Amino acid sequence: MTSTNASNPKMQDCQDVLRCERRHEALKAEQSLYVFLQQAWSSIEGETPFTRGWHIETIAEHLEACYHRQIQRLLINVPPRSSKSSLVSIAFPAWAWIHNPEEQFIYASYAASLSLAHSLKCRRLIESPWYQNNWGHLVQLSKDQRAKSEFQNTRGGHRIATSVGGST
């Protein structure tokens, strides 16, 4: 005879603890873009391990200040392959929409293919089970505008990808 979770208080307690732990982790991600990036990393980069770095934490803090309108202009100049694009172009708009789904973003790159790749990764992050389980009640992508170069959420926010010389 098998017991169900409803008839087994210990199993219910474990599920409640797991639910509380998941919510606690989600709250930490909401409060910190850097923590959000760490938790979202496997949804963004797959099996590639996340490498901590003071530079990425500093960029995340500056982006949070931009989101809160404490910084009006920000220039980020770091070498290639330092996770800048994963943070700025992919994680940041997804994190910002948790706080204000009406935010609107335009991302431009030197190459249309790179801008589209980042846009697609951002869209996949938002559609990921991790993101939807935590913030799906806040952010859902609109079914009628889901192109690689432009997508919208159901609350009025959108993200447009373009390139130098491209149209917006």
C-alpha positions as CSV (number, residue, x, y, z in Angstrom):
1,M,0.0,0.0,0.0
2,T,1.4,3.4,-1.0
3,S,0.8,6.5,0.9
4,T,0.0,9.8,-0.7
5,N,1.6,13.1,0.3
6,A,-1.7,14.2,1.8
7,S,-1.8,11.2,4.1
8,N,1.9,11.3,5.0
9,P,2.7,14.4,7.1
10,K,6.5,13.9,6.8
11,M,6.3,14.0,3.0
12,Q,4.1,17.1,3.2
13,D,6.6,18.8,5.6
14,C,9.4,18.0,3.1
15,Q,7.4,19.5,0.2
16,D,6.7,22.6,2.3
17,V,10.4,23.0,3.2
18,L,11.4,22.6,-0.5
19,R,8.7,25.1,-1.5
20,C,10.0,27.6,1.1
21,E,13.6,27.0,0.0
22,R,12.7,27.6,-3.7
23,R,10.8,30.8,-2.8
24,H,13.7,32.0,-0.7
25,E,16.1,31.4,-3.6
26,A,13.7,33.3,-6.0
27,L,13.5,36.2,-3.6
28,K,17.3,36.4,-3.5
29,A,17.4,36.5,-7.3
30,E,14.8,39.2,-7.4
31,Q,16.9,41.4,-5.0
32,S,20.2,40.9,-6.8
33,L,20.8,40.8,-10.6
34,Y,24.1,39.0,-9.9
35,V,22.3,36.2,-7.9
36,F,19.7,36.1,-10.7
37,L,22.4,35.5,-13.3
38,Q,23.9,32.8,-11.2
39,Q,20.6,31.0,-10.8
40,A,19.7,31.6,-14.5
41,W,23.0,30.5,-15.9
42,S,22.1,27.0,-16.8
43,S,19.1,28.3,-18.7
44,I,21.3,30.7,-20.5
45,E,24.5,28.8,-21.2
46,G,23.5,25.2,-20.7
47,E,26.3,23.0,-19.3
48,T,29.0,25.7,-19.3
49,P,29.8,26.3,-15.7
50,F,29.3,29.7,-14.2
51,T,32.5,31.5,-13.2
52,R,32.3,34.0,-10.4
53,G,34.0,37.3,-10.9
54,W,34.2,40.6,-9.2
55,H,33.8,42.4,-12.5
56,I,30.5,40.7,-13.3
57,E,29.2,41.5,-9.8
58,T,30.2,45.1,-10.2
59,I,28.5,45.3,-13.7
60,A,25.4,43.8,-12.1
61,E,25.4,46.4,-9.4
62,H,25.7,49.2,-11.9
63,L,22.9,47.8,-14.0
64,E,20.7,47.7,-11.0
65,A,21.5,51.4,-10.4
66,C,20.6,52.0,-14.1
67,Y,17.3,50.2,-13.5
68,H,16.6,52.4,-10.5
69,R,17.5,55.5,-12.6
70,Q,20.4,56.3,-10.3
71,I,22.8,56.0,-13.2
72,Q,21.7,57.6,-16.5
73,R,24.6,56.6,-18.7
74,L,26.8,53.5,-18.4
75,L,29.6,52.4,-20.6
76,I,30.9,48.8,-19.9
77,N,34.3,48.1,-21.3
78,V,35.6,44.6,-20.5
79,P,37.4,42.0,-22.7
80,P,35.4,39.5,-24.8
81,R,34.2,36.2,-23.0
82,S,33.8,37.9,-19.6
83,S,30.0,37.2,-19.4
84,K,29.1,40.8,-20.2
85,S,26.5,39.9,-22.9
86,S,25.0,37.1,-20.8
87,L,24.4,39.6,-18.1
88,V,23.5,42.8,-20.0
89,S,21.7,41.5,-23.1
90,I,20.1,38.3,-21.7
91,A,19.6,38.3,-18.0
92,F,19.1,42.0,-17.3
93,P,15.8,42.5,-19.3
94,A,14.4,39.3,-17.8
95,W,15.3,40.4,-14.3
96,A,13.9,43.9,-14.9
97,W,10.6,42.5,-16.1
98,I,10.2,40.8,-12.7
99,H,10.1,44.3,-11.1
100,N,8.4,46.1,-13.9
101,P,7.0,44.1,-16.9
102,E,6.3,47.4,-18.7
103,E,10.0,48.1,-19.3
104,Q,11.0,48.5,-22.9
105,F,14.5,47.6,-24.3
106,I,16.4,48.2,-27.5
107,Y,19.6,46.1,-27.9
108,A,22.0,46.9,-30.7
109,S,25.1,45.0,-31.7
110,Y,27.7,45.4,-34.4
111,A,26.2,42.3,-36.1
112,A,22.6,41.4,-36.6
113,S,23.3,37.7,-36.0
114,L,24.8,38.4,-32.5
115,S,21.9,40.7,-31.6
116,L,19.4,38.1,-32.7
117,A,21.3,35.3,-30.8
118,H,21.1,37.3,-27.6
119,S,17.5,38.1,-28.1
120,L,16.7,34.4,-28.6
121,K,18.6,33.5,-25.4
122,C,16.7,36.1,-23.5
123,R,13.4,34.8,-24.8
124,R,14.3,31.2,-24.0
125,L,15.3,32.3,-20.4
126,I,11.9,33.9,-19.9
127,E,10.2,30.8,-21.3
128,S,12.3,28.5,-19.2
129,P,10.7,26.3,-16.5
130,W,12.9,28.0,-13.9
131,Y,11.8,31.5,-14.8
132,Q,8.1,30.6,-15.3
133,N,7.9,28.6,-12.1
134,N,9.2,31.6,-10.1
135,W,7.8,34.6,-12.1
136,G,5.3,33.2,-14.6
137,H,2.5,34.9,-12.7
138,L,4.2,38.3,-13.5
139,V,5.8,37.7,-16.9
140,Q,4.3,35.9,-19.9
141,L,5.4,36.5,-23.5
142,S,2.7,37.7,-25.8
143,K,1.6,35.0,-28.3
144,D,1.2,37.4,-31.2
145,Q,4.7,39.1,-31.0
146,R,7.4,36.5,-30.5
147,A,9.9,37.1,-33.3
148,K,13.6,36.7,-32.8
149,S,14.2,40.3,-33.3
150,E,11.3,41.6,-31.3
151,F,9.1,40.1,-28.6
152,Q,6.7,41.5,-26.1
153,N,5.2,40.4,-22.8
154,T,1.5,40.6,-22.0
155,R,2.0,43.6,-19.7
156,G,3.3,46.0,-22.4
157,G,7.1,45.4,-22.1
158,H,9.1,44.6,-25.2
159,R,12.6,43.9,-26.3
160,I,13.9,44.9,-29.8
161,A,17.1,43.6,-31.3
162,T,18.9,45.4,-34.0
163,S,22.4,46.1,-35.3
164,V,24.5,49.0,-36.5
165,G,22.9,50.0,-39.8
166,G,19.8,48.0,-39.0
167,S,16.3,49.5,-38.6
168,T,14.4,49.8,-35.3
